[in-house]
Amino acid sequence: MKKILFVSSEAVPYIKTGGLADVAGSLPKYFDKEKYDVRVMIPKYACMDAAFLPKLHFVCHFYVNLNWRKQYVGILEAEYKGIHYYFVDNEFYFAGSSPYNNIYEDVEKFAYFSKAALRSLPYIDFAPDIIHCHDWQTGLLPVFLRTSFGDDSFYAGIKTVYSIHNLQFQGRWKIREVMDITGLPEHIFNAGQLESYGEANYLKGGVVYSDFVTTVSPSYAGEIATVEGGEGLDGLMAAKRGSLYGILNGIDYEEYNPQTDPHIHANFTKKDALVGKKRNKAALQKKLGLPVNEDALMIGMVSRMTSQKGFDLVDYALDELLSSMEIQFVILGTGEERYENTLRNFQERYPDKLRALIGYSEGQAHQIYASCDAFLMPSLFEPCGLSQMISMRYGTLPVVRETGGLKDTVQPYNEYEHTGTGFSFCNYNAHEMMNIVRYAYSIFTDHKSEWYAMIERAMAQNFSWNTSARKYEELYDKMTEL
């Protein structure tokens, strides 16, 4: 049996700020349990839901050297849906109301976490064949493994795979301060292995020192090796092409199931989706104080309100879209203040056509997925994206920009061949986005049978974690055979 340890800064159900948590917490459930023992290690944050604390059991404690610092490490464990979780406890590093703080605090916090995770392995009596690291917060783990732990026989033969969930976030900080934090030798930085544009770069370290690198969609794996998508590391990514894989994320089909979802007004299946969606749409319109209008194209968004997610385009286009069509927008999320304020302004100007739900509620998110007719994702870049998959699961047709995972998962509608599962546009341009929204509106309004057929095709798609897990199993098998 192959032993795999996921090391991540977050994982559902314990702590979540984004899609990383869904991957780290959901994917392990879908491996073949007769062939793979997959466990997960995350920090024990003070901001974790207190309801989980009674289920955490103390395992051991020890101390880890972080250069001249000697820091306490507590290890706790819990079982959740058949998966074994470990928690690294240190109140100094993991206190606070959020998992992430300022970058100068986080670079020390996650250097500590990476080293503590490695040092814990003999104490928890788990010698993994592969450590699967996620994003920049664990970028130093492969570096420590090959340097600080290189002479320890316990760690001999452990291989690492490093997953990039978003290349934009790299964990960059001053070289001298990172050297002081980590105690890593100077030549690692001078040789350019951890150095990037005059700074230490945790993500680069993870890429350089890992055996294999993955990203969360095939298209994104290609995009990060280009000047436009490489975030300054395109040369490194191009050099790693031989060991760089794009494996599409999945979604949890138990959590996102319109037939059993407790958050939505009326449950439905693919067979009665039209009736079910109409009931949910009317219920959400009523709940939000919008006119109950079956003929209005209701477009949803559940997103961080940032430029990466395309809110520059939304800001530019909303006035024209709302003033020219029988359309409603329901937008849920938080983000940059300028976008939040812009949406509040549009809500005041178009009280019968737009609701800006500033904040986040899992229940509201599910209701938007189930109730809306279309789901807008005009991202500047999107490593994978989960919302477009979730929306299709609920028969809500995605309108996306052709980038990263959006391009890999949404087949654009073809009116001549009667194919497609949504709508897409190519360039990051507000007019292109407006044109595709208008086109979707025309199909919704004037070609109902085509729209309904698209709903059936969208709901027939399979984006479960089973498919992703099989591809990771193939990669793990390849790594252990080398």
C-alpha positions as CSV (number, residue, x, y, z in Angstrom):
1,M,0.0,0.0,0.0
2,K,1.3,3.4,-1.0
3,K,1.4,6.0,1.8
4,I,0.6,9.6,0.8
5,L,0.6,12.7,3.1
6,F,-1.1,15.8,1.9
7,V,0.4,18.9,3.6
8,S,-1.7,22.0,3.1
9,S,-2.4,25.3,4.8
10,E,-6.1,24.6,4.8
11,A,-8.6,21.8,4.2
12,V,-12.3,21.3,4.5
13,P,-14.1,20.9,6.8
14,Y,-11.7,22.4,9.3
15,I,-10.6,25.6,7.7
16,K,-11.4,27.1,4.3
17,T,-10.7,30.4,2.5
18,G,-10.7,29.1,-1.1
19,G,-10.6,26.2,-3.5
20,L,-7.3,24.9,-2.0
21,A,-9.3,23.7,1.0
22,D,-11.7,21.8,-1.2
23,V,-8.9,20.0,-2.9
24,A,-6.9,19.1,0.2
25,G,-10.0,18.0,2.1
26,S,-12.2,16.4,-0.6
27,L,-9.7,14.7,-2.9
28,P,-8.3,12.2,-0.4
29,K,-11.8,10.5,0.1
30,Y,-11.8,9.4,-3.5
31,F,-8.5,7.3,-3.6
32,D,-8.7,3.5,-3.8
33,K,-8.4,2.8,-0.1
34,E,-7.0,-0.7,-0.7
35,K,-4.0,0.7,-2.5
36,Y,-3.5,4.2,-1.1
37,D,-3.3,5.4,2.5
38,V,-3.8,9.1,2.1
39,R,-3.7,11.4,5.2
40,V,-3.8,15.1,5.6
41,M,-1.8,17.5,7.7
42,I,-2.8,21.2,8.3
43,P,-2.2,23.8,11.0
44,K,-4.4,23.9,14.1
45,Y,-5.6,27.5,13.7
46,A,-7.2,29.3,16.6
47,C,-9.9,30.5,14.2
48,M,-11.1,26.9,13.4
49,D,-14.7,26.2,14.2
50,A,-14.8,25.4,17.9
51,A,-17.2,22.6,17.2
52,F,-14.4,20.5,15.9
53,L,-12.1,20.8,19.0
54,P,-13.6,18.1,21.1
55,K,-13.0,15.6,18.3
56,L,-9.3,16.4,18.1
57,H,-7.0,14.0,20.1
58,F,-3.6,14.8,21.4
59,V,-0.8,12.6,20.0
60,C,2.5,14.1,21.1
61,H,4.6,17.2,21.4
62,F,8.3,18.0,20.6
63,Y,10.5,20.9,19.6
64,V,11.8,21.9,16.2
65,N,14.8,24.1,15.5
66,L,14.1,27.0,13.1
67,N,17.6,28.4,12.8
68,W,18.3,29.9,16.2
69,R,14.7,29.5,17.4
70,K,13.5,26.4,19.2
71,Q,9.8,26.1,18.8
72,Y,7.1,24.0,20.4
73,V,5.2,21.5,18.1
74,G,2.0,19.8,19.3
75,I,0.4,17.1,17.1
76,L,-3.3,16.3,17.3
77,E,-5.3,14.0,15.1
78,A,-8.9,13.3,14.1
79,E,-10.9,11.1,11.7
80,Y,-13.3,12.7,9.3
81,K,-15.3,10.7,6.7
82,G,-12.7,7.9,6.7
83,I,-9.7,10.3,6.3
84,H,-7.0,10.7,9.0
85,Y,-6.1,14.3,9.7
86,Y,-3.1,15.6,11.7
87,F,-3.0,19.1,13.1
88,V,0.2,21.1,13.9
89,D,-0.3,23.1,17.1
90,N,1.6,26.3,18.0
91,E,-0.4,29.2,19.5
92,F,2.3,31.7,18.7
93,Y,2.1,31.0,14.9
94,F,-1.6,30.0,14.5
95,A,-3.4,32.5,16.7
96,G,-5.6,35.2,15.2
97,S,-8.9,35.5,13.4
98,S,-7.6,34.4,10.0
99,P,-5.3,31.7,8.7
100,Y,-3.3,34.2,6.9
101,N,-1.8,37.5,8.1
102,N,0.8,39.8,6.7
103,I,3.3,38.3,4.4
104,Y,6.2,39.0,6.8
105,E,4.4,37.0,9.4
106,D,3.3,34.2,7.1
107,V,6.8,33.5,5.7
108,E,8.0,32.6,9.2
109,K,4.7,30.8,10.1
110,F,4.8,28.5,7.1
111,A,8.5,27.9,7.2
112,Y,7.8,26.6,10.7
113,F,4.8,24.6,9.5
114,S,6.8,22.9,6.7
115,K,9.7,21.9,9.0
116,A,7.3,20.8,11.8
117,A,5.4,18.7,9.4
118,L,8.6,16.9,8.4
119,R,9.9,16.5,11.9
120,S,6.6,15.1,13.1
121,L,6.7,12.0,10.9
122,P,8.7,9.7,13.2
123,Y,6.6,10.8,16.1
124,I,3.3,9.9,14.4
125,D,4.9,6.7,13.0
126,F,4.0,7.5,9.5
127,A,6.6,7.2,6.8
128,P,5.0,8.4,3.5
129,D,6.2,7.3,0.1
130,I,5.1,10.7,-1.2
131,I,4.4,14.0,0.4
132,H,2.0,16.0,-1.6
133,C,2.6,19.8,-1.0
134,H,0.1,22.5,-1.8
135,D,0.8,26.1,-2.8
136,W,3.5,28.5,-1.6
137,Q,2.7,27.9,2.1
138,T,4.4,24.4,1.8
139,G,7.0,25.4,-0.7
140,L,9.9,25.0,1.8
141,L,9.0,21.5,2.7
142,P,10.7,19.9,-0.3
143,V,13.7,22.3,0.3
144,F,14.0,21.2,4.0
145,L,13.6,17.6,3.0
146,R,16.5,17.6,0.5
147,T,18.8,19.8,2.7
148,S,18.1,19.8,6.5
149,F,16.8,16.2,6.5
150,G,19.0,14.8,3.8
151,D,21.3,12.8,6.2
152,D,18.5,11.2,8.2
153,S,17.8,7.7,7.0
154,F,14.1,7.9,8.1
155,Y,13.5,10.4,5.2
156,A,15.5,8.6,2.6
157,G,13.3,7.7,-0.4
158,I,10.5,10.1,0.4
159,K,9.4,11.8,-2.8
160,T,7.5,15.0,-3.2
161,V,4.9,16.3,-5.6
162,Y,4.1,20.0,-5.5
163,S,0.7,21.4,-6.6
164,I,0.3,25.0,-7.7
165,H,-3.3,26.2,-7.2
166,N,-2.6,29.8,-8.1
167,L,0.8,31.0,-9.4
168,Q,0.0,34.6,-8.5
169,F,0.7,33.9,-4.8
170,Q,4.4,32.9,-4.4
171,G,5.4,33.7,-0.9
172,R,8.1,36.2,-1.7
173,W,10.1,38.0,0.9
174,K,13.6,39.5,1.7
175,I,16.4,36.9,1.3
176,R,18.3,37.9,4.4
177,E,15.2,37.6,6.6
178,V,14.2,34.2,5.1
179,M,17.8,33.0,5.7
180,D,17.5,34.1,9.3
181,I,14.1,32.4,9.6
182,T,15.0,29.1,8.0
183,G,18.7,28.6,8.6
184,L,19.0,27.4,5.1
185,P,22.6,27.7,3.7
186,E,23.4,30.8,1.7
187,H,24.3,29.0,-1.5
188,I,20.7,27.9,-2.0
189,F,19.8,31.5,-2.4
190,N,22.9,32.5,-4.3
191,A,22.4,29.7,-6.8
192,G,19.0,31.0,-7.7
193,Q,17.1,28.0,-6.4
194,L,15.1,30.0,-3.9
195,E,15.9,33.5,-5.4
196,S,13.5,35.3,-7.7
197,Y,14.0,38.9,-8.7
198,G,16.1,39.7,-5.7
199,E,13.7,38.0,-3.2
200,A,13.3,34.6,-1.6
201,N,10.5,32.8,-3.3
202,Y,8.8,29.9,-1.4
203,L,6.8,28.6,-4.4
204,K,9.9,28.6,-6.6
205,G,11.7,26.5,-3.9
206,G,8.8,24.0,-4.0
207,V,9.0,23.7,-7.8
208,V,12.8,23.4,-8.0
209,Y,13.1,20.8,-5.2
210,S,10.1,18.6,-5.9
211,D,10.1,15.5,-8.0
212,F,7.0,16.4,-9.9
213,V,4.8,19.5,-10.2
214,T,1.1,19.7,-10.9
215,T,-1.4,22.4,-11.6
216,V,-5.2,22.2,-11.3
217,S,-6.1,22.1,-15.0
218,P,-4.4,21.1,-18.3
219,S,-4.8,24.6,-19.8
220,Y,-3.3,26.3,-16.8
221,A,-0.3,24.0,-17.0
222,G,0.4,25.4,-20.4
223,E,-0.4,29.0,-19.5
224,I,2.1,29.2,-16.6
225,A,4.9,28.4,-19.0
226,T,4.2,31.5,-21.1
227,V,5.3,35.1,-20.4
228,E,1.6,36.2,-20.2
229,G,0.7,33.6,-17.6
230,G,4.0,32.7,-15.9
231,E,3.9,35.5,-13.2
232,G,7.7,35.9,-13.7
233,L,8.4,32.2,-13.5
234,D,7.6,31.2,-17.0
235,G,11.2,30.2,-17.7
236,L,11.3,27.8,-14.8
237,M,7.9,26.3,-15.7
238,A,9.0,25.8,-19.3
239,A,12.1,24.0,-18.0
240,K,9.9,21.8,-15.8
241,R,7.6,20.7,-18.6
242,G,8.8,17.1,-18.5
243,S,7.6,16.8,-14.9
244,L,4.7,19.3,-15.0
245,Y,1.2,17.9,-15.1
246,G,-2.2,19.6,-15.3
247,I,-4.9,17.6,-13.5
248,L,-8.3,19.1,-13.3
249,N,-9.9,19.6,-9.9
250,G,-13.2,18.1,-9.2
251,I,-16.2,18.9,-6.9
252,D,-17.7,16.9,-4.1
253,Y,-20.8,15.4,-5.6
254,E,-22.2,14.6,-2.1
255,E,-22.1,18.3,-1.1
256,Y,-23.3,19.7,-4.4
257,N,-26.3,17.5,-5.2
258,P,-29.5,19.2,-6.3
259,Q,-31.4,16.1,-5.4
260,T,-30.5,16.2,-1.7
261,D,-29.1,19.7,-1.1
262,P,-30.6,20.9,2.2
263,H,-29.9,24.6,1.4
264,I,-32.1,25.0,-1.6
265,H,-35.9,25.6,-1.7
266,A,-36.8,22.6,-3.9
267,N,-34.7,19.6,-4.7
268,F,-34.6,18.3,-8.2
269,T,-32.9,15.9,-10.6
270,K,-31.9,16.1,-14.2
271,K,-35.4,14.6,-15.1
272,D,-37.4,17.4,-13.4
273,A,-34.7,20.2,-13.5
274,L,-36.9,22.6,-15.4
275,V,-39.7,22.5,-12.8
276,G,-37.2,22.4,-9.9
277,K,-35.1,25.4,-11.2
278,K,-38.3,27.5,-11.7
279,R,-39.3,26.9,-8.1
280,N,-35.9,27.8,-6.8
281,K,-35.7,30.8,-9.0
282,A,-39.0,32.2,-7.8
283,A,-38.1,31.4,-4.2
284,L,-34.8,33.3,-4.4
285,Q,-36.4,36.2,-6.2
286,K,-39.0,36.5,-3.4
287,K,-36.4,36.1,-0.7
288,L,-34.2,38.9,-2.1
289,G,-37.1,41.2,-2.9
290,L,-36.6,41.0,-6.6
291,P,-39.7,40.8,-8.9
292,V,-40.8,37.2,-9.3
293,N,-40.3,37.0,-13.1
294,E,-39.8,33.7,-14.8
295,D,-38.8,35.4,-18.1
296,A,-36.0,37.5,-16.6
297,L,-32.6,35.9,-17.2
298,M,-31.2,35.6,-13.7
299,I,-27.4,35.6,-13.7
300,G,-25.5,34.6,-10.6
301,M,-21.9,35.1,-9.4
302,V,-20.3,33.6,-6.3
303,S,-16.8,35.0,-6.2
304,R,-14.0,37.0,-4.6
305,M,-14.5,40.6,-5.9
306,T,-11.1,41.1,-7.4
307,S,-9.7,42.0,-10.8
308,Q,-8.5,38.4,-11.3
309,K,-12.2,37.3,-11.2
310,G,-13.1,39.8,-13.9
311,F,-14.8,42.5,-11.8
312,D,-13.2,45.2,-14.0
313,L,-15.3,43.9,-16.9
314,V,-18.4,43.5,-14.7
315,D,-18.0,47.1,-13.4
316,Y,-17.7,48.4,-17.0
317,A,-20.6,46.4,-18.4
318,L,-23.3,46.3,-15.7
319,D,-25.0,49.6,-16.5
320,E,-25.5,48.8,-20.1
321,L,-26.6,45.2,-19.5
322,L,-29.1,46.2,-16.7
323,S,-30.6,49.1,-18.7
324,S,-31.0,47.2,-22.0
325,M,-32.4,43.7,-21.1
326,E,-34.9,41.9,-19.0
327,I,-32.2,40.6,-16.7
328,Q,-31.4,40.1,-13.0
329,F,-28.0,39.8,-11.3
330,V,-27.4,38.1,-7.9
331,I,-23.8,38.5,-6.8
332,L,-22.4,37.0,-3.6
333,G,-18.9,37.6,-2.2
334,T,-16.4,39.9,-0.6
335,G,-13.2,41.5,-1.9
336,E,-11.8,44.9,-2.9
337,E,-13.7,47.8,-1.4
338,R,-14.0,49.6,-4.8
339,Y,-15.9,46.6,-6.3
340,E,-18.1,46.2,-3.2
341,N,-19.0,49.9,-3.3
342,T,-19.7,49.8,-7.1
343,L,-22.1,46.9,-6.7
344,R,-23.9,48.6,-3.8
345,N,-24.3,51.6,-6.1
346,F,-25.7,49.5,-8.9
347,Q,-28.2,47.9,-6.4
348,E,-29.4,51.4,-5.4
349,R,-29.8,52.4,-9.1
350,Y,-31.4,49.1,-10.2
351,P,-33.3,47.8,-7.1
352,D,-35.5,45.5,-9.3
353,K,-32.6,44.0,-11.2
354,L,-29.5,43.5,-8.9
355,R,-28.7,42.2,-5.5
356,A,-25.2,42.6,-4.1
357,L,-24.8,40.2,-1.2
358,I,-21.6,41.4,0.4
359,G,-20.3,38.6,2.6
360,Y,-20.4,34.9,2.3
361,S,-22.9,32.2,3.2
362,E,-22.6,28.6,2.1
363,G,-26.4,28.3,2.0
364,Q,-26.8,31.4,-0.1
365,A,-24.2,30.2,-2.5
366,H,-26.0,26.9,-3.0
367,Q,-29.3,28.8,-3.6
368,I,-27.6,30.9,-6.3
369,Y,-26.2,27.8,-8.0
370,A,-29.7,26.2,-8.0
371,S,-31.8,29.2,-8.8
372,C,-30.1,31.2,-11.5
373,D,-30.4,30.6,-15.2
374,A,-26.7,31.5,-16.0
375,F,-23.5,31.9,-14.0
376,L,-20.9,34.5,-14.9
377,M,-17.2,33.9,-14.6
378,P,-15.2,36.5,-16.7
379,S,-11.9,35.8,-15.1
380,L,-8.6,37.4,-16.1
381,F,-7.1,34.0,-15.3
382,E,-8.5,31.0,-13.6
383,P,-6.2,28.1,-12.6
384,C,-9.2,25.7,-12.4
385,G,-12.4,27.2,-11.0
386,L,-15.0,25.2,-9.2
387,S,-18.0,27.4,-9.6
388,Q,-18.5,26.6,-13.2
389,M,-18.6,22.9,-12.4
390,I,-21.0,23.4,-9.5
391,S,-23.3,25.6,-11.6
392,M,-23.5,22.9,-14.3
393,R,-24.3,20.3,-11.6
394,Y,-27.4,22.5,-10.8
395,G,-28.3,23.1,-14.4
396,T,-27.2,26.7,-14.4
397,L,-25.3,27.5,-17.6
398,P,-21.9,29.1,-17.2
399,V,-20.8,32.2,-19.1
400,V,-17.0,32.2,-18.9
401,R,-13.8,33.6,-20.4
402,E,-11.7,31.0,-22.2
403,T,-8.8,30.7,-19.7
404,G,-7.4,27.9,-17.6
405,G,-9.9,25.5,-16.1
406,L,-12.8,27.4,-17.5
407,K,-11.6,26.6,-21.0
408,D,-11.2,22.9,-20.0
409,T,-14.6,22.4,-18.5
410,V,-17.1,24.6,-20.4
411,Q,-17.9,23.6,-24.0
412,P,-19.2,26.7,-25.8
413,Y,-22.7,26.5,-27.3
414,N,-22.8,25.8,-31.0
415,E,-26.2,26.7,-32.5
416,Y,-25.5,24.8,-35.7
417,E,-24.3,21.5,-34.2
418,H,-26.6,21.8,-31.2
419,T,-23.8,21.2,-28.8
420,G,-22.3,22.9,-25.8
421,T,-22.7,23.2,-22.0
422,G,-22.4,27.0,-21.7
423,F,-21.1,30.2,-23.3
424,S,-17.6,31.6,-23.6
425,F,-15.6,34.5,-24.9
426,C,-11.9,34.7,-25.7
427,N,-10.3,38.1,-24.9
428,Y,-10.4,39.9,-21.6
429,N,-12.6,42.6,-23.0
430,A,-15.8,44.1,-21.6
431,H,-17.5,44.4,-25.0
432,E,-16.8,40.7,-25.7
433,M,-18.3,39.8,-22.4
434,M,-21.4,41.9,-23.0
435,N,-21.9,40.4,-26.5
436,I,-21.8,36.8,-25.1
437,V,-24.2,37.7,-22.3
438,R,-26.6,39.2,-25.0
439,Y,-26.2,36.1,-27.0
440,A,-27.0,33.9,-24.0
441,Y,-30.0,36.1,-23.4
442,S,-31.3,35.7,-26.9
443,I,-31.1,31.9,-26.6
444,F,-32.8,31.9,-23.2
445,T,-35.6,34.2,-24.5
446,D,-36.1,33.0,-28.1
447,H,-34.9,29.4,-28.2
448,K,-36.1,27.8,-25.1
449,S,-35.7,24.2,-26.4
450,E,-32.0,24.9,-27.1
451,W,-31.6,26.3,-23.6
452,Y,-33.3,23.3,-22.0
453,A,-31.2,20.9,-24.1
454,M,-28.1,22.7,-22.9
455,I,-29.2,22.3,-19.3
456,E,-29.5,18.5,-19.8
457,R,-26.0,18.3,-21.3
458,A,-24.5,20.5,-18.5
459,M,-26.1,18.3,-15.8
460,A,-24.8,15.2,-17.6
461,Q,-21.2,16.3,-17.2
462,N,-19.0,14.4,-14.7
463,F,-16.7,16.6,-12.7
464,S,-16.5,14.3,-9.6
465,W,-13.2,13.8,-7.7
466,N,-13.2,10.2,-8.9
467,T,-11.8,11.2,-12.3
468,S,-9.1,13.5,-10.7
469,A,-8.2,10.8,-8.1
470,R,-7.5,8.2,-10.9
471,K,-5.1,10.7,-12.6
472,Y,-3.3,11.4,-9.3
473,E,-3.0,7.6,-8.7
474,E,-1.3,7.2,-12.0
475,L,1.1,10.0,-11.1
476,Y,1.9,8.5,-7.7
477,D,2.4,5.1,-9.3
478,K,4.8,6.6,-11.7
479,M,6.7,8.4,-9.0
480,T,7.1,5.3,-6.8
481,E,8.3,3.2,-9.8
482,L,11.2,5.6,-10.6
